[in-house]
């Protein structure tokens, strides 16, 4: 890995900053390999998960990356333009000029997760390439088949000096995080992120962290409950809840609980009238995560929580390939893991509140989430949510749709991460914003140089 990093750095320094045409070509190659390797990628994803919806994988890990690469191609020349900045008086009268020059950082490392292993490998890479960087990818060891296809895709379209893939276990990942990149991206959980950030700090490597968190849904008293339930469950169904933007708990007025639960059940049963042999229903990634989810449910049951489990076809899951039916945990105690740990699975907590301020306070008492979702038609309450809560992003009257807007960043805050990428924000994240000043006819330096004189002092006093 050290040799590969040096190879990329030597090539970067030799070739200089890539032109817009070179960057566009590299992005075109990303779009192309996603189309050519579509079937291999989708098959590998399903193999790694035990079963994964082919339709979903086409959208989330093939179409999304290809589309993002093509959209970025169209914008690169605009993004690369120098941006003028104001020059203060009296330097502006003397011909001084200032601008920001966007310069590539060099080599960007990306440690991508298992839940969307292809898209989250290539999406940061698209931003890094748009900014003119070389990139090294380290996909998750929990999805080895997908990682191998990614490695084949990249080797088919790129020289190692441009983009390369490193595969391996946890020890390889640790070593990867210790490399002296010019920027490092990590997507995963907060605890591992602390180790990644500490490793990067040894070389003063700046990091972008996308860490998920318990994303809340707040339902206002005036919201359409059926719509809120349907839209919440539509996103919860994706990847069986194994999504950093997936809702983890819903805060509802007390008198709306049963109606929301009824519509949520109807929505999910419409999506999945059966589970075990349903091509649209994705398995839990591995036995460890399946045991973790079952442990959350067992603890909640022992605590006397109301559990609503969906199994419309009354199937036997004992022989199913890590499939777990959707389950709702109603008003869990705040000491339970199901309400404190990020779920990343087909579970959803429902909690009631008596007044709106109570719901705001509940969200603010927890670590800052990657996203917050609010269903309301009340402008005052919408403004209150936006101004008194803190989350990476917000979608109003839907769930996770802000991520579909290319001009909005994917960003966490606090416990849910730092930095941003996606669209123009990726270009900015992986660029050095170099300050450039061009001197005019006269320099202000002569007023600052010794020896001090009464005339110089009067000039400074006048400026004061």
N, C-alpha and C positions, 0 to 999 in steps of 0.2 A: 504493500500500500504506500509506503514511503517512496519507493522508486516510482510508482505510478504518479503520485502527487508531484514529484520533482520533474517527471517527464512532461506533465501538463504545464507546470510553471515555466519550464524552459521554452516550451512551444509558445506559451502566452507572451513571454518577453521577446522572443525572436520575431514573432509575427506582428506584434503591436496590436492595438485595439481594432477589433474586427469592424468592417464597414457594415452599413445597414443591409446591403445585399448578402453578405456572408451570414448575418444573423437570420435573415429571412429564409435563406436556403436551409439553415440548420433546423429552423422551426418547421419548414415544409417536410423535412425528413422525419420529424417526430409525428406529424399528422399522417404521413405515408405509412410508417411502420405500424401504426395503430390499425389501419385499414387492412394491411397485408397479413398481420398476425392476429387479427380479430378472433378467429376461431380457436387458435392455439391458446390465446390469452384467456378466453372464456372457459375453455375446457380445464385449464390449469387452475383457475379460480374455483371452479366447482370441485376439483379434486382436493384442493387444499381445505375447503370448508366441509367436505363430506357431501354437501350439496349446496349449490348456490344458484339462485334464479338467473337463467341465461338472459332473460329480458332485462333484469336489473343490471347485470354486469355489462351488457351492451351500452346501457345509458351511462352508468356511473364510471366505468373504467375504460371505455373505448370512445364513445361519442364525446364525453366531457373533455377529455384530453385533446382529442383531434380538433374539436371546435375551439378550444382555448388557444391552441397553437395557431390556427388560421386567423382568429380574431386579433391575436398579437401581431402576426405578420403585417396586417393592414395598418397598425398604429406605430410601428417602430420608428419610422422616419420622423414622425411628429414628436415622439418621446425623446429622441436623441438631440433635438435642436437645443442650442444654448438658450437660456432664459435670462433676459435682461433684469438687472437689479438697480434700484435707485442709488445715486451717488449724492452724498450730503453737500451742502453749501460750505465753503465756496469752491470745493473741488469740482463740482459739476460745472461751474462757470469757467473753470480753467481747462476744460476738455477731458476730465476724468471719465472713464467708462467702466462699468462692472457687469459681470454676468456669472451664471452658474454653468459649469461644464460637467456633463454627466459622463463619468469615467467608470469602466468596469473594475470591480474589485480584484479579480484574478481567478482564484479557484474556490468554488462553492461546493461544500459537502452536504448531502441530504440523506438523513436517516428516516426512512419512511415506515409506516406501521402496517399491520396485517389486515385491518378492516376494509380499506380500499387500497390495496397494495400497489396497483398499477397507477391509478390516478394521482395518488399522493406521492408517488415517485416522480412522475413527470410534471405535475403542476408547478412545484417550485422550480424544477429544471427549466420550464418554459420562461419563467420570469428571469432566471439567472442567465439564460442564453440571450434573451432580449436585451439584457444589460451588457452583453458582450463577454460573459465569463465562460470559463471551462467548468465542468461539473463532474463530481464523483458521486455515485448513488450507492447506498447501502440499504437494500430492501430487508424486510423482516424475515427472520429465520423461521417464523411460524407459518409462512406460506412459501415453502421451498419450491414447489412446482411453478408458481407464478414468478418467483424471483429468477428462476432459470430461464423462463420465457422472456422476461425483461432483459436479462443479460444477453440473450440471443438477438433480440430486437435491436438493442443498442449496438452490439458488435456488427450487425448487418449494415447499419446506416452511418456509423460514426467511427472515426479513428480514435484510439484511446486518448490521444492528446486533446480531443474535443469533449468527449463524454465517455465515461467508463463505469462499469458496475462491479461492485465487490460483494460477494456472497459469503455467508458463514454464520457461525453461532454467536452466542453472547460475548465470548472472548474477542471475536473479530469486531463486534460492534463497539466494545470498550476501546479497543485499539484505534478504531476508526474515529471515535470521538476525541481522541488525544492528538490527532494529526493537526499540523499548523495550517489549517485552511485560512482563507481570507474571510469566510463566513460559513457558519454551520447552521443547518435547519434540522430540527428534531420535531417529530410528531408522535405523541404518545401520552403517557401518564405523568403527573407532577412529580412523583417520587423518583422515577428514572431520570426525569428532566433535570433534577437537582444534580445528579451525578454527571450528566452530560455537560451541564453548564460549568460545573467545577473543573471538569477535564478541559473544556475549551478555554477556561480562564487561565490555565497554565501557559498558554501561548497568546493570551489576549485576543482570542478569536471571538468576534461578535456572533450572537446567536439569535435565531428566530425560533420561538417555541410555540407550537400549537398543541394545547394540552386538554382540550375538552372540558369536562366538568359536568355538574348536575344542572342541565338546562331546564329552567322552570317554564311552565305555561300558566299565565294568570288569566282567569276568565272573569270579566267584569259582570256586574249584576244586569246590565242592559244588553249583554252579548246574545247572539243567536246560538243557543246551546247545541243544536243539531249541527250547525256549521262548524262550531268550535270542536266538537267531538270528531266529526268526519275529517277535518283537516289535521287535527292532532294525530289521529290514528293512521292517516295516510303516510305521514312521515315516520311514525313509530314502526310501521310495517316494513319499511325499507331495511334490508339486510338484517331482519329480525331484531331491530333496535341496536345493532352493532355499528353505531355511527356517532361521531363526536358531537354532532348537532342534534341528535335525537332527544326528544323531551324525556326527562327523567321523572318529573312530578308535575301534577296539575293542581293549582290552587283555585278552589271554587267557593262561591257563596253556599252556605249550608243548605239552602232550599233548592239548589241546582244540582246537587250531587247525584241523586237517583236518575234524573233525566239525562245528565251527561253520561253516566255509566250505561244506561240503556242504549243510547245512540252509539256509544263507543263499541259496545258488544255487537250491535247490529252491523256496524261498519266492518269490524274485523271478521265476523262470520260471513259477511258478503265477500270479503277478500279471500278468506280461507275457509271454505265449507269443510275442508279436510286438511290435514297437515302432513301426515306421514309420507304419502306418495305425491304430494303437490309440488309441481315443478317451480311454482312461484315462491315457495317458502324456503328460506335459507336456514341451514343448520348453524348451530353454535360452533365457533371455530375449533375448539378442542375440548377434551375431557376435563381439563383443569378449569376452564371457564364455565363449562356445564355444571361442574360440582360447586363452583362459587355461586352461581345463580340459584341452584337448588338449596344451597346453604342459607341464602338470604330468605327464601320462602319458608324453609323449616324454622328459622329463628322467628320470623313474623308469626307463623302459626302457633308456635310455643308461647309467644307473648299474647296470644288471644286475638290477633288481628283478623279482620274479615278479608278472606281471599276469594276473589272471583276468577275462576279458571275457565277458559274457553276450550271446549272440545265437542263441537257440534256433531261430529260423526262418531263420537264415543270410541275413539281409536286407542289401541294399545301402543304406548310409546316405548315400551321396554326394549324393543328391537329396532327402534328408529335410529338413523344415523345422527345422533346428537341433536335431535329436534325436541324442542320444548314448546308446549302450547302457550299462547299469550295469557298472562295473568295480571290481574289488578289487585293491588294491596291498598285497602281503604283505611285512611286515617292511621297510618303507622305511628308508633311512638318515636319521638326524636332520638331515642337512644339506639334504635335498630340500624343495622348495616344497610338495609334496603333503602333507607331515606338519607343515609350519610355517604355511602359509597357510590361512585359512578356505576350505573347498571350495565350498560353495554350488552343488552339482551332483551328478550321479549317480556319484559316486566314494566309496569307503570304504576306509580303511586298516585293516589288521589287524596288530597287533604282539603278540608273545608276551613273557611274563615268567616268571621262574623261581620267585619267591616273592612273596607278597602285598605285603610292604613295598616291593619294587621297583616294583610298579605304583603304589602311593601316591606314591612319590618321583618317578616319571615325570610324573604329573599335576601335582604341586606344583612341578615345575621349569618348567612352562609358565605363560603368562599365565592369569589366572583366567577360567574359561569361564562362559557364561550358564547352562549346566545340566550336570549330571553324572548318569549313569545307572549303577546298580549292581545286578547280578543275584547274589543270595546268599540262603542260608537260615541263615547264621551270625550270630547276634545280636552277637557280639563284633566281627566284621569290619564289620557294618553300622554299629555305633557308631563304629568307628575311621574309616570313611569320612566319616561325618557330622562328626566332631570334629577330624579332621586334614587335611581338604581344604576348600577355599573356592571356592564357585561360587554363581551367582545363585539356583539352585534345584536340587533333587534329586528324582528319581523312582527308587524302589527296586522292582526286579523288573518294570520296564516302561520305556518311553521317552516322555518329554515329557508324561506324563499329569498332572503337577502343574498344568499350565496350564489344564486343564479344570475346576479347582476354583475357583469364583468367590471364595472367601474366602482364596485364596492370592495373593500378589502376583506380577506379572511384573516381575522386577528383576534387574539385573546387579550385578557387584561388580568393582572394579578395571578391568581392560581391557575387561570385558564391559558396563560401564555404571554408572550411579548413579541413585538414585531408584527409584520403583516406581509402578505403576498396576495396574488390574484390580480390579473390585469395590470394596469398602470402601477398599482402599488407594489407588485413584484419587481417591475423594472426599477422603481425607486429604492426598494429595499436592498437590491443587489447592485446598486450603483454608488459610487463615491461622488458626492456633490461637491465638486471642486470649486472653490471661490477664486475668481479671476478678476484682477483689477489692472486696467491699462492707464498709465499716467498721461496726463494732458500736457499743455505747454509749460506749466509751472508746477513745482512740487511744494506741498505744505511742509516738507521736511526742513526747509530753511528757517521756518518759524519755531522749530523745535530744537535746532542744533545749538550747542553752546558757541560763544558765551551768551548768557542772558543779557538783555539790554532793556532799558526803559521802554523803548518802542515795542519790543516783543511782549513785554509784560502788559502793556496797554492793549495790545491785540488780543491776548489771552483773556484779559479782564473783560473786554468787550464781548468776547464769545461767551464767557460765563454769564 
